[in-house]
């Protein structure tokens, strides 16, 4: 069996296992296997795979860092505080109780 077929079958099996046992990392690994399998199936080579994989890894790291640092920065606090301090009107004042 070729590499693309192995990756496609592994991706389908891992996603099937994720459906049976939810909440694990098997679904993410299955999606990555399917993506790599389709990449090789459509004619991508190892050089292009390394370039695409490196680009995806760098973008994932940048997103993880942004999600880690942005909520703790002082420029983010006014947005969070504005949402938390919004005046909430009780339902009894909006809809009169009969």
C-alpha positions in Angstrom: 0.0 0.0 0.0 1.2 3.5 -0.7 1.7 6.2 1.8 -1.4 8.2 0.8 -3.6 5.2 1.1 -2.2 4.4 4.6 -2.8 7.9 5.7 -6.3 8.1 4.4 -7.3 4.8 6.0 -5.6 5.8 9.3 -7.5 9.1 9.3 -10.8 7.4 8.7 -10.1 4.8 11.5 -9.0 7.5 13.9 -12.1 9.7 13.3 -14.3 6.6 13.7 -12.6 6.0 17.1 -13.2 9.6 18.0 -16.9 9.2 17.3 -17.0 6.1 19.6 -14.8 7.7 22.3 -15.3 11.5 22.2 -13.1 14.0 23.9 -9.7 12.7 22.9 -7.0 13.8 20.5 -7.8 11.0 18.0 -10.1 13.3 16.0 -7.4 15.9 15.5 -4.8 13.3 14.6 -7.3 11.7 12.2 -8.0 15.1 10.5 -4.2 15.6 10.1 -3.8 12.1 8.7 -6.7 12.7 6.2 -5.2 16.1 5.2 -1.7 14.6 4.6 -3.3 11.6 2.8 -5.2 13.9 0.4 -2.1 16.0 -0.1 0.0 13.0 -1.2 -3.0 11.5 -3.2 -3.3 14.8 -5.2 0.4 14.6 -6.1 2.2 16.6 -3.5 5.8 15.7 -2.8 7.9 15.6 0.3 9.4 19.0 -0.4 6.0 20.7 -0.6 4.8 18.7 2.4 7.6 20.0 4.5 6.9 23.6 3.4 3.2 23.3 4.0 3.7 21.4 7.3 6.1 24.0 8.6 3.8 26.9 7.6 0.9 25.3 9.4 3.0 24.6 12.5 4.2 28.2 12.6 0.7 29.6 12.1 -0.6 27.3 14.9 2.1 28.4 17.2 1.3 32.1 16.5 -2.4 31.5 17.2 -1.6 29.7 20.4 0.6 32.5 21.6 -2.1 35.1 20.7 -4.7 33.1 22.6 -2.3 32.8 25.5 -1.1 36.5 25.8 -4.0 38.6 24.4 -6.5 38.0 27.2 -3.9 38.9 29.9 -2.8 42.1 28.2 -4.0 45.5 29.5 -5.3 46.5 26.1 -7.8 43.6 26.2 -9.2 44.5 29.7 -11.5 47.3 28.6 -13.4 45.0 26.3 -13.8 42.3 29.0 -14.7 44.9 31.7 -17.3 46.6 29.4 -19.0 43.3 28.9 -19.0 42.3 32.6 -20.1 45.7 33.9 -23.0 46.1 31.4 -26.2 46.9 33.3 -28.4 43.9 33.4 -32.2 44.5 33.7 -34.0 41.9 35.6 -36.7 40.0 33.7 -39.4 41.2 36.2 -38.8 44.8 35.1 -39.1 44.0 31.5 -42.1 41.7 31.6 -44.6 42.6 34.3 -45.6 39.6 36.5 -49.3 38.9 36.5 
